[in-house]
């Protein structure tokens, strides 16, 4: 009798039936693993092991089917038939291995990745990709969502989250992502993993707050962004008057949940009880939300709310610090610094007097000393203290970087501080812009342009003091590229910035540059205009006398840009002029020494 063909042999041994049955059952098992295991939070290694066993078992099942499903006519087969059967069995096993491998590859790339061979091992596979660059001792605090109460209650969720963020950022060794970056994900539909990738953070604190009169209910949870697992969750019911105590409880619960990673942490009181008056606290949180805005109306409203909070509780240090921040944001943009400096300085000083451990107060006091008072020793002392009190305060690191760049001219150390600030607040466009400024001082064109492009990626509409990419183009003499950035690439211009006019003057478009200059001078007749801006246009047009006169007026006005005129590319046409060099020396010496008054017609 002739030997049957290969496929006929497989059919006679019921191999096809076994293969089909195994494939269906195996597929069902993997689907159960993919869907049920994450819900029950089974360990990822168990999911991986089951999937691998299912794939490895396929060729074994085929070989066993061939070996044990032997037709009756082969029970007493000859030796040659048995050898042929053995060869077919080996071939069948090899084919089964190949099919299992191909199935594994297809499943890897096209299956439900999150919980199979590729994603079930999220603790190792995804964590190795994310964790390689992400500090496991890092956390972001998202603004709490507010249920009920209308849109006007949004400040409550943001205020509580900000105070939790401030508390956690006081812990040495814990990297806390800054407010600007974290709050971009307010009411975000993204999951913990996606947000973790965006922020470069391992842990995520989020939740919901409900308010009914004086009663609060807060639901919070802490998630691992590498695995998506919830590390801790809790619901709290409390009165508004006990909110500080509740925030301290939540902060310490987070610390406890993270202790396996962080090791020993001093979990003493993390939240400052700024006031015992719930009305003052509520007013402060409303003002704090508005103080982060950049429009004049919001800043004025924030000042009014801080004043109301202080009227209720004059010893509320955080409210005084909030007032100082609002004044700083108003100065050099909407108000003459000299007009608001006493109130600004007084508010920051009052904040640290009431609470010497308030890092933000010291940071603001340091900035005021550096930018407005030219009191460099005090600036350095206050900024160093702010960093010590709150190691994760990104703004303190950034301002310390500016101090090192502008005052000590230590550009390398300045960039290190700014890079740390960028890590702590990765979606804040100010910090890469400031580092780009320092890179310009180092003549690092490629580095400066890369940073400027990052600013544009973070916020394409960020245009304070001009477009970042155009700034780098102009700094390295690419004047036409600077103009094209505005006229052809449609960069958003800033009304007060002289950047486009400076670039136009350098490419011979003097008429357009003078038109901008005349507009700024006209604006100065009924409002504040930073005279360093008009000086820059005069310098670009080659009018050194008027440029120097404008800079002297800016010095009198206490412009915050005076401590950087020595390095600002706008003023390179003035380099070597004895009057400019004398002004730079006066600024470098610190303090304010008033120059002789100009003649009445000496300032346009």
ZAMARGU-4260 file (C-alpha; in steps of 0.2 Angstrom, whole numbers, plus 5000, padded with zeros to 4 digits):
<rodrens>
0) 5000/5000/5000 | 5007/5017/4995 | 5011/5029/5009 | 4999/5043/5012 | 5004/5061/5009
5) 5010/5073/5023 | 4994/5083/5025 | 4984/5066/5024 | 4995/5060/5038 | 4991/5075/5048
10) 4973/5073/5045 | 4973/5055/5050 | 4982/5059/5067 | 4969/5073/5070 | 4983/5086/5071
15) 4973/5100/5062 | 4959/5097/5075 | 4971/5099/5089 | 4979/5114/5082 | 4963/5123/5079
20) 4956/5119/5096 | 4973/5124/5105 | 4973/5140/5095 | 4955/5145/5100 | 4958/5140/5118
25) 4975/5149/5119 | 4968/5165/5111 | 4954/5165/5124 | 4967/5163/5138 | 4977/5177/5132
30) 4962/5188/5131 | 4957/5185/5149 | 4975/5189/5154 | 4974/5205/5144 | 4957/5211/5151
35) 4956/5204/5168 | 4973/5204/5175 | 4975/5223/5175 | 4958/5225/5184 | 4963/5213/5198
40) 4981/5221/5198 | 4989/5204/5197 | 5008/5206/5195 | 5014/5209/5178 | 5027/5194/5178
45) 5012/5182/5180 | 5003/5189/5164 | 5019/5187/5154 | 5022/5169/5161 | 5005/5164/5156
50) 5006/5171/5138 | 5024/5163/5135 | 5017/5146/5141 | 5003/5147/5129 | 5014/5150/5115
55) 5027/5137/5120 | 5013/5124/5122 | 5008/5125/5104 | 5022/5115/5096 | 5021/5103/5111
60) 5003/5100/5108 | 5006/5097/5089 | 5019/5084/5093 | 5009/5075/5106 | 4994/5075/5095
65) 5004/5066/5082 | 5012/5054/5094 | 4996/5049/5103 | 4983/5050/5090 | 4990/5035/5081
70) 4978/5026/5068 | 4975/5007/5071 | 4984/5002/5055 | 5000/5010/5062 | 5000/5000/5078
75) 5011/4986/5071 | 5019/4997/5058 | 5036/4992/5051 | 5053/5000/5056 | 5053/5011/5040
80) 5036/5018/5043 | 5040/5022/5061 | 5056/5031/5055 | 5045/5041/5043 | 5033/5045/5057
85) 5047/5051/5068 | 5053/5063/5054 | 5036/5069/5052 | 5034/5072/5071 | 5051/5082/5071
90) 5045/5092/5056 | 5028/5095/5064 | 5037/5101/5080 | 5048/5113/5070 | 5033/5120/5061
95) 5024/5122/5077 | 5039/5132/5085 | 5039/5143/5069 | 5021/5147/5070 | 5022/5151/5089
100) 5037/5163/5086 | 5027/5171/5072 | 5012/5172/5082 | 5022/5180/5096 | 5029/5193/5085
105) 5012/5197/5078 | 5005/5198/5095 | 5019/5209/5101 | 5016/5222/5088 | 4997/5221/5085
110) 4989/5213/5100 | 4983/5222/5116 | 5000/5228/5120 | 4997/5235/5137 | 4995/5218/5145
115) 5003/5204/5134 | 5021/5200/5131 | 5026/5218/5128 | 5014/5227/5140 | 5011/5215/5153
120) 5028/5217/5159 | 5025/5236/5161 | 5035/5236/5177 | 5051/5231/5167 | 5048/5235/5149
125) 5039/5252/5149 | 5047/5257/5165 | 5064/5253/5158 | 5060/5265/5143 | 5053/5278/5155
130) 5063/5275/5170 | 5079/5276/5161 | 5077/5295/5161 | 5064/5298/5174 | 5068/5300/5192
135) 5058/5287/5202 | 5058/5299/5216 | 5047/5312/5207 | 5029/5317/5208 | 5017/5329/5199
140) 5001/5336/5208 | 4987/5339/5195 | 4974/5352/5199 | 4959/5344/5208 | 4944/5344/5198
145) 4929/5352/5206 | 4912/5344/5206 | 4897/5356/5207 | 4897/5374/5212 | 4899/5380/5195
150) 4915/5386/5186 | 4918/5400/5199 | 4924/5386/5211 | 4938/5381/5200 | 4950/5391/5211
155) 4947/5379/5225 | 4954/5364/5217 | 4969/5373/5210 | 4972/5382/5227 | 4972/5365/5236
160) 4983/5357/5223 | 4995/5371/5224 | 4997/5370/5243 | 4999/5351/5242 | 5013/5354/5228
165) 5021/5367/5239 | 5021/5355/5254 | 5029/5341/5245 | 5042/5352/5236 | 5049/5355/5254
170) 5055/5337/5255 | 5073/5334/5251 | 5076/5321/5238 | 5058/5322/5231 | 5057/5330/5214
175) 5041/5339/5212 | 5035/5346/5195 | 5031/5364/5195 | 5014/5372/5194 | 5015/5378/5176
180) 5018/5361/5169 | 5007/5351/5181 | 4992/5363/5179 | 4992/5361/5160 | 4983/5345/5163
185) 4968/5352/5172 | 4953/5341/5168 | 4964/5331/5155 | 4957/5315/5148 | 4974/5308/5147
190) 4979/5293/5158 | 4993/5293/5171 | 5005/5285/5159 | 5003/5298/5145 | 5004/5312/5158
195) 5019/5304/5166 | 5028/5304/5149 | 5024/5322/5145 | 5030/5328/5162 | 5044/5316/5164
200) 5038/5310/5181 | 5035/5293/5190 | 5021/5297/5202 | 5005/5307/5199 | 4993/5314/5212
205) 4976/5319/5206 | 4958/5319/5213 | 4941/5328/5215 | 4935/5341/5227 | 4916/5344/5231
210) 4911/5359/5241 | 4894/5362/5250 | 4894/5378/5260 | 4908/5375/5273 | 4909/5356/5270
215) 4922/5348/5259 | 4924/5331/5252 | 4941/5327/5243 | 4945/5311/5234 | 4963/5309/5230
220) 4974/5295/5222 | 4992/5292/5219 | 4996/5283/5203 | 5012/5275/5196 | 5015/5282/5179
225) 5026/5268/5173 | 5013/5254/5177 | 4997/5264/5178 | 4994/5256/5195 | 4986/5265/5209
230) 4998/5266/5224 | 4985/5274/5236 | 4968/5282/5237 | 4958/5290/5250 | 4942/5300/5253
235) 4942/5314/5266 | 4927/5324/5273 | 4932/5340/5282 | 4927/5358/5286 | 4934/5373/5276
240) 4942/5379/5292 | 4952/5363/5294 | 4958/5363/5276 | 4977/5366/5281 | 4976/5351/5293
245) 4968/5341/5279 | 4981/5346/5267 | 4995/5341/5279 | 4986/5324/5281 | 4986/5321/5263
250) 5004/5326/5261 | 5010/5314/5274 | 4999/5300/5267 | 5008/5303/5250 | 5025/5302/5259
255) 5020/5286/5267 | 5015/5278/5251 | 5031/5283/5243 | 5042/5278/5257 | 5047/5261/5250
260) 5055/5271/5236 | 5061/5286/5245 | 5067/5278/5261 | 5067/5288/5277 | 5058/5305/5275
265) 5056/5317/5289 | 5037/5319/5288 | 5035/5332/5300 | 5022/5345/5296 | 5023/5349/5278
270) 5009/5362/5276 | 5011/5379/5284 | 4995/5384/5293 | 4995/5401/5285 | 4979/5407/5293
275) 4965/5401/5305 | 4952/5411/5296 | 4943/5401/5282 | 4937/5417/5273 | 4955/5424/5272
280) 4961/5407/5265 | 4947/5407/5252 | 4951/5425/5246 | 4970/5420/5245 | 4966/5405/5234
285) 4955/5416/5223 | 4969/5429/5221 | 4983/5415/5219 | 4974/5408/5203 | 4973/5426/5196
290) 4991/5431/5200 | 4997/5418/5188 | 4989/5427/5174 | 4998/5439/5163 | 4984/5452/5159
295) 4983/5468/5169 | 4965/5466/5174 | 4968/5449/5182 | 4983/5455/5191 | 4974/5470/5198
300) 4960/5459/5203 | 4973/5447/5212 | 4980/5462/5221 | 4962/5467/5227 | 4959/5449/5233
305) 4976/5448/5242 | 4972/5465/5251 | 4955/5458/5256 | 4963/5442/5263 | 4976/5453/5273
310) 4962/5464/5279 | 4954/5449/5287 | 4971/5441/5293 | 4986/5454/5293 | 4997/5440/5298
315) 4994/5429/5283 | 5012/5427/5275 | 5006/5418/5259 | 4994/5432/5255 | 5009/5445/5257
320) 5020/5434/5246 | 5005/5433/5233 | 5004/5452/5233 | 5023/5454/5230 | 5021/5441/5215
325) 5007/5451/5208 | 5017/5468/5209 | 5032/5460/5200 | 5021/5454/5186 | 5014/5471/5184
330) 5031/5480/5185 | 5040/5483/5168 | 5025/5478/5158 | 5010/5489/5165 | 5017/5499/5179
335) 5033/5509/5181 | 5044/5499/5193 | 5048/5514/5204 | 5030/5517/5207 | 5026/5500/5214
340) 5043/5495/5221 | 5040/5501/5239 | 5024/5490/5240 | 5032/5476/5231 | 5047/5476/5242
345) 5037/5478/5258 | 5025/5464/5254 | 5039/5452/5251 | 5048/5457/5266 | 5032/5456/5277
350) 5030/5438/5270 | 5047/5432/5276 | 5045/5441/5293 | 5029/5432/5296 | 5036/5415/5290
355) 5055/5414/5289 | 5053/5397/5281 | 5042/5403/5267 | 5053/5399/5252 | 5043/5409/5239
360) 5044/5425/5249 | 5063/5423/5250 | 5063/5419/5231 | 5053/5435/5227 | 5064/5445/5239
365) 5079/5439/5230 | 5073/5444/5213 | 5068/5461/5219 | 5085/5464/5226 | 5094/5458/5210
370) 5083/5466/5197 | 5077/5482/5205 | 5088/5486/5220 | 5104/5480/5212 | 5108/5473/5229
375) 5118/5458/5224 | 5124/5451/5240 | 5106/5451/5247 | 5099/5443/5231 | 5112/5429/5232
380) 5108/5426/5250 | 5089/5426/5247 | 5089/5414/5232 | 5101/5402/5240 | 5089/5401/5255
385) 5074/5399/5244 | 5082/5384/5236 | 5087/5377/5253 | 5070/5378/5260 | 5061/5371/5244
390) 5073/5361/5234 | 5060/5358/5220 | 5055/5376/5218 | 5059/5378/5200 | 5057/5397/5200
395) 5071/5399/5213 | 5083/5388/5203 | 5079/5398/5187 | 5082/5415/5196 | 5098/5409/5204
400) 5103/5404/5186 | 5099/5422/5180 | 5109/5429/5195 | 5124/5418/5191 | 5123/5423/5172
405) 5120/5442/5174 | 5129/5446/5190 | 5143/5433/5192 | 5145/5430/5174 | 5146/5411/5177
410) 5137/5405/5162 | 5141/5387/5164 | 5134/5386/5182 | 5119/5397/5177 | 5114/5384/5163
415) 5115/5370/5176 | 5103/5379/5187 | 5091/5383/5173 | 5092/5365/5167 | 5087/5360/5184
420) 5072/5372/5183 | 5067/5365/5166 | 5068/5347/5173 | 5057/5353/5188 | 5044/5362/5177
425) 5047/5355/5159 | 5032/5364/5151 | 5036/5381/5157 | 5042/5392/5142 | 5052/5404/5153
430) 5066/5393/5158 | 5072/5387/5141 | 5071/5405/5135 | 5082/5411/5149 | 5094/5397/5146
435) 5094/5402/5127 | 5099/5419/5133 | 5114/5412/5143 | 5119/5401/5128 | 5120/5417/5118
440) 5132/5424/5130 | 5142/5408/5128 | 5142/5411/5109 | 5133/5394/5108 | 5122/5397/5093
445) 5116/5379/5090 | 5112/5377/5108 | 5103/5393/5109 | 5093/5389/5094 | 5088/5372/5100
450) 5082/5380/5116 | 5072/5393/5107 | 5064/5380/5096 | 5059/5371/5112 | 5050/5387/5118
455) 5041/5388/5102 | 5035/5370/5104 | 5029/5372/5122 | 5020/5388/5118 | 5019/5395/5100
460) 5011/5411/5106 | 5024/5415/5120 | 5031/5432/5115 | 5036/5441/5130 | 5050/5452/5125
465) 5049/5445/5107 | 5049/5428/5098 | 5063/5416/5105 | 5069/5410/5088 | 5070/5428/5081
470) 5080/5433/5097 | 5093/5420/5093 | 5093/5424/5074 | 5096/5443/5079 | 5109/5438/5092
475) 5120/5430/5079 | 5118/5443/5066 | 5105/5434/5055 | 5095/5450/5054 | 5085/5445/5039
480) 5080/5428/5046 | 5074/5438/5062 | 5063/5449/5051 | 5057/5434/5041 | 5052/5425/5057
485) 5039/5439/5059 | 5034/5443/5041 | 5034/5426/5033 | 5033/5413/5047 | 5020/5424/5057
490) 5028/5424/5074 | 5017/5433/5086 | 5024/5451/5089 | 5023/5459/5106 | 5017/5477/5106
495) 5030/5483/5118 | 5045/5473/5112 | 5058/5482/5100 | 5064/5465/5093 | 5057/5466/5076
500) 5061/5485/5074 | 5079/5481/5079 | 5081/5468/5066 | 5072/5479/5053 | 5085/5493/5057
505) 5099/5481/5054 | 5093/5476/5037 | 5090/5494/5031 | 5071/5495/5034 | 5074/5511/5045
510) 5057/5518/5041 | 5048/5503/5049 | 5060/5503/5064 | 5057/5522/5066 | 5038/5519/5065
515) 5039/5507/5080 | 5050/5519/5089 | 5038/5533/5087 | 5023/5523/5093 | 5033/5517/5109
520) 5037/5535/5113 | 5019/5541/5110 | 5014/5527/5122 | 5026/5533/5135 | 5016/5550/5135
525) 5001/5542/5144 | 5008/5525/5151 | 5024/5516/5156 | 5036/5510/5142 | 5052/5502/5147
530) 5066/5514/5141 | 5078/5499/5137 | 5066/5495/5123 | 5067/5512/5115 | 5086/5513/5118
535) 5088/5496/5108 | 5080/5504/5093 | 5090/5520/5094 | 5106/5509/5095 | 5101/5499/5080
540) 5098/5515/5070 | 5115/5521/5075 | 5109/5535/5086 | 5120/5533/5101 | 5116/5549/5110
545) 5098/5545/5111 | 5101/5527/5115 | 5112/5531/5130 | 5099/5544/5136 | 5085/5531/5136
550) 5096/5519/5146 | 5099/5532/5159 | 5081/5535/5161 | 5078/5516/5162 | 5091/5516/5176
555) 5081/5529/5185 | 5065/5520/5182 | 5073/5504/5190 | 5070/5494/5174 | 5072/5475/5178
560) 5082/5473/5162 | 5097/5485/5167 | 5107/5471/5175 | 5108/5462/5158 | 5112/5477/5146
565) 5130/5472/5146 | 5126/5455/5138 | 5110/5460/5128 | 5114/5459/5109 | 5103/5474/5106
570) 5116/5485/5114 | 5131/5479/5105 | 5132/5495/5094 | 5135/5504/5110 | 5150/5494/5116
575) 5166/5504/5118 | 5156/5520/5120 | 5163/5528/5137 | 5146/5533/5142 | 5139/5515/5140
580) 5154/5507/5148 | 5152/5519/5163 | 5134/5514/5165 | 5138/5495/5164 | 5151/5498/5178
585) 5139/5507/5188 | 5126/5493/5187 | 5140/5480/5190 | 5145/5489/5206 | 5128/5487/5213
590) 5116/5499/5222 | 5108/5514/5214 | 5119/5529/5211 | 5109/5542/5202 | 5117/5550/5187
595) 5117/5569/5184 | 5100/5575/5178 | 5098/5577/5160 | 5093/5593/5152 | 5075/5595/5149
600) 5077/5592/5131 | 5089/5578/5133 | 5076/5564/5133 | 5064/5561/5119
</rodrens>
